[in-house]
Amino acid sequence: MALFLSYEDKGTYTSRVPLVLVHGHPFDRTMWAPQIETFSRGRRVIAPDLRGYGSSPVVPGITPLPLFARDIEELLDGLKVDTFVLGGLSMGGQIAMACVDLLGDRVRGLLLADTSAAPETEEGRRGRAAMADRLLREGLDGYADEVLEKMVAPYADPGVKAHVHRMMTATDPQGAAAALLGRAERPDYRPLLTRVAVPALVVVGADDEYTPVADAEALHSALPDSVLRVVEGAAHLPNLERPAEFDRALAGLLERVDGQESGSTGRP
């Protein structure tokens, strides 16, 4: 079922490779506000609201990761974006892996932040199903209060905390539940990562409890051509908690991809 996703499409249409950013759960595209501001000064940056999140349509039921990936494919086809650097954080990182599986060499660089490639455990599947039921019954307000200081560190800037809390409480419970149930069925993306031939960047907050540094190290080990950056003073959302450090790491990836693209096309 094709959907018309809401999205932000900002920046300069140059020869530089566009940047596509996929948000995590239970957030929306404003999660990437610092990166959109920084990188749209020199390239096109596209950040969709995933189905069930932000201003995009809500489809109750189960949303598997490959379905999110097909939505992104249709959006990029409609925007005439052929090749791009793809980034995702947490669930967005897992959707980015699904996009690599679907879109192949259209992905010219890969950012994986605070995420994991391993399949869900049986315990994890039960936990996600229970949480989906809870969110459908109660909404996200109580959940947001409980997890705020795991999403971002307790010492995070109050404005960042408020932004993250607003995103969570604004999320439609049906969309959040559908994504949770879909993630419970996710495949093992670790073999896929060993075949990724493009430059990659793995970023993780040093104090991330959801996907700790060990998970990032596993991603880094699996990817043939990757750089690992651990962001001190951040938990699960280093792009918001420490945007300057995050952006420096991402700029390095983009420079590498731009250099390769320029060399392959003979551009000066």
C-alpha positions in Angstrom: 0.0 0.0 0.0 1.6 3.2 -1.1 1.5 6.1 1.3 2.2 9.8 0.8 4.7 10.4 3.6 5.2 13.8 5.1 8.8 14.9 4.8 11.2 17.8 4.9 13.3 18.4 1.8 15.7 21.2 2.3 19.0 22.5 1.0 21.1 23.1 -2.0 20.7 21.1 -5.2 24.4 20.6 -5.9 26.6 17.8 -7.2 27.0 16.6 -3.6 25.2 13.4 -2.8 21.8 14.0 -1.0 21.5 13.0 2.6 18.4 11.0 3.7 17.8 10.7 7.5 15.4 8.2 9.1 14.1 8.9 12.6 13.7 6.5 15.5 10.8 5.4 17.6 8.7 7.1 18.9 9.8 10.3 17.3 9.4 12.2 14.0 11.5 14.0 11.5 12.1 16.9 13.8 14.5 14.6 15.6 17.0 15.5 12.9 16.5 19.3 13.2 20.2 20.1 14.0 21.5 17.9 11.2 19.0 19.3 8.7 20.1 22.8 9.6 23.8 22.0 9.4 24.0 19.9 6.2 21.3 21.6 4.1 23.7 24.5 3.8 25.7 22.5 1.2 23.5 19.6 0.0 20.0 18.4 -0.3 18.7 16.8 3.0 15.5 14.8 3.1 13.9 13.6 6.3 10.6 11.8 6.2 8.0 11.1 8.9 7.6 7.4 8.8 4.2 5.9 8.5 2.4 6.1 11.8 4.6 9.0 13.0 4.6 12.8 12.8 2.3 14.0 10.1 2.4 10.8 8.0 -0.7 8.5 7.7 -1.3 6.0 10.5 -2.0 2.4 9.4 -3.0 0.2 12.3 -1.8 -3.4 12.5 1.8 -4.5 12.0 4.5 -2.5 10.1 7.5 -4.7 9.3 10.8 -3.0 8.6 10.8 -3.8 4.9 7.5 -2.0 4.6 9.0 1.2 6.0 11.8 0.7 3.5 9.4 0.5 0.6 7.8 3.7 1.7 11.1 5.4 1.7 11.9 4.0 -1.8 8.6 5.3 -3.1 9.2 8.7 -1.6 12.7 9.0 -3.1 11.5 7.8 -6.5 8.8 10.5 -6.4 11.5 13.1 -5.4 13.8 11.9 -8.3 16.5 11.0 -5.8 18.6 8.2 -7.4 21.6 7.9 -5.1 22.1 9.2 -1.6 23.8 8.8 1.8 21.4 7.1 4.2 21.3 7.6 7.9 19.2 6.1 10.7 19.1 6.1 14.4 17.7 3.3 16.6 14.7 1.9 14.8 15.7 4.2 11.9 19.0 2.5 11.8 17.2 -0.9 11.4 15.1 0.6 8.7 18.2 1.9 7.0 19.5 -1.7 6.9 16.3 -2.8 5.4 16.7 0.0 2.8 20.3 -1.2 2.0 18.8 -4.7 1.4 16.1 -3.3 -0.8 17.9 -0.5 -2.7 21.4 -1.9 -3.1 23.9 0.5 -4.7 21.6 3.5 -4.6 22.9 3.8 -1.1 26.4 5.4 -1.4 27.1 5.9 2.3 25.6 4.6 5.5 25.2 6.1 9.0 24.0 3.8 11.7 23.5 5.5 15.1 22.5 3.9 18.4 21.1 0.7 16.8 21.6 -3.0 16.5 21.6 -5.5 13.6 20.7 -8.6 15.6 17.3 -10.2 15.3 14.8 -9.8 18.2 15.0 -12.4 21.0 12.0 -14.3 22.1 12.0 -12.2 25.3 12.2 -9.1 23.2 9.3 -10.2 21.1 7.1 -10.7 24.1 8.2 -7.4 25.5 7.4 -5.5 22.3 4.0 -7.1 22.1 3.2 -6.2 25.7 4.4 -2.6 25.1 2.2 -2.3 22.0 -0.8 -3.4 24.0 0.0 -0.9 26.7 0.4 2.0 24.3 -2.9 1.2 22.6 -4.6 1.1 26.0 -2.9 4.1 27.7 -1.3 6.3 25.0 2.3 7.4 25.2 2.2 10.0 28.0 3.1 7.6 30.8 5.7 5.8 28.7 7.3 9.1 27.7 7.6 10.1 31.3 9.2 6.8 32.2 11.8 6.6 29.5 12.7 10.2 28.9 16.0 10.0 30.9 17.0 6.8 29.0 16.3 8.3 25.6 18.5 11.3 26.6 20.8 11.4 29.6 19.5 12.8 32.9 22.0 15.6 32.5 20.8 16.6 29.0 19.9 20.1 28.2 16.3 20.9 29.4 15.3 22.1 25.9 16.4 18.8 24.4 14.5 16.9 27.0 11.4 18.9 26.2 11.7 18.3 22.5 12.1 14.6 22.9 9.2 14.4 25.3 7.0 16.4 22.9 7.8 14.0 20.0 7.0 11.0 22.1 3.7 12.2 23.5 2.6 13.4 20.0 3.0 10.0 18.5 -0.2 8.1 17.6 -0.4 4.9 19.7 -1.6 2.9 16.7 1.5 3.9 14.7 3.8 3.2 17.6 2.2 -0.2 18.3 2.4 -1.2 14.6 6.1 -0.4 14.5 6.8 -2.3 17.7 5.1 -5.4 16.4 7.0 -5.1 13.1 10.3 -4.7 14.8 9.6 -7.9 16.8 9.7 -9.7 13.5 12.9 -8.2 12.2 15.5 -10.4 10.5 19.1 -10.8 11.3 20.9 -7.9 9.4 24.4 -8.9 10.5 25.2 -11.0 7.3 23.9 -8.0 5.2 26.4 -5.6 6.9 29.3 -7.8 5.9 28.4 -7.1 2.2 28.1 -3.3 2.5 30.7 -2.0 0.1 30.2 1.7 0.8 31.7 4.0 3.5 29.9 3.7 6.8 29.8 5.5 10.1 28.7 4.0 13.3 27.8 6.4 16.1 26.7 5.7 19.7 26.2 7.7 22.9 28.6 6.6 25.5 25.8 6.3 28.1 23.2 4.6 25.8 21.4 1.9 27.7 19.2 0.7 24.9 21.9 0.0 22.4 25.2 0.2 24.3 28.7 0.8 23.0 29.1 -3.0 22.6 26.4 -3.1 20.0 28.1 -0.3 18.0 31.4 -2.1 18.2 29.6 -5.2 16.7 28.3 -3.1 13.8 31.7 -1.6 13.2 33.3 -5.0 13.2 30.8 -6.3 10.7 31.0 -3.4 8.2 34.0 -3.7 5.8 34.6 0.0 5.6 33.4 1.8 8.7 34.4 4.4 11.3 33.2 4.1 14.9 32.5 7.3 17.0 31.5 7.1 20.6 30.0 10.4 21.7 30.7 11.3 25.3 28.0 13.0 27.4 25.1 11.4 25.4 22.7 8.5 25.8 20.4 7.2 23.0 20.1 10.4 21.0 23.6 11.9 20.5 22.5 13.8 17.5 20.3 16.0 19.8 22.3 15.8 23.0 25.7 16.5 21.4 24.9 17.8 17.9 28.3 19.4 17.2 30.2 16.2 17.9 27.6 14.1 16.0 27.8 16.5 13.0 31.6 16.4 12.9 31.5 12.7 12.6 28.7 12.8 9.9 30.6 15.5 8.0 33.6 13.1 7.7 31.4 10.4 6.2 29.9 12.8 3.7 33.3 14.1 2.7 34.4 10.6 2.0 31.4 9.8 -0.1 31.6 13.1 -2.0 35.2 12.4 -2.8 34.4 9.0 -4.1 31.5 10.3 -6.2 33.7 13.1 -7.7 36.4 10.6 -8.6 34.0 8.1 -10.2 32.4 10.8 -12.4 35.6 12.7 -13.2 34.2 15.9 -11.7 36.8 18.4 -10.5 
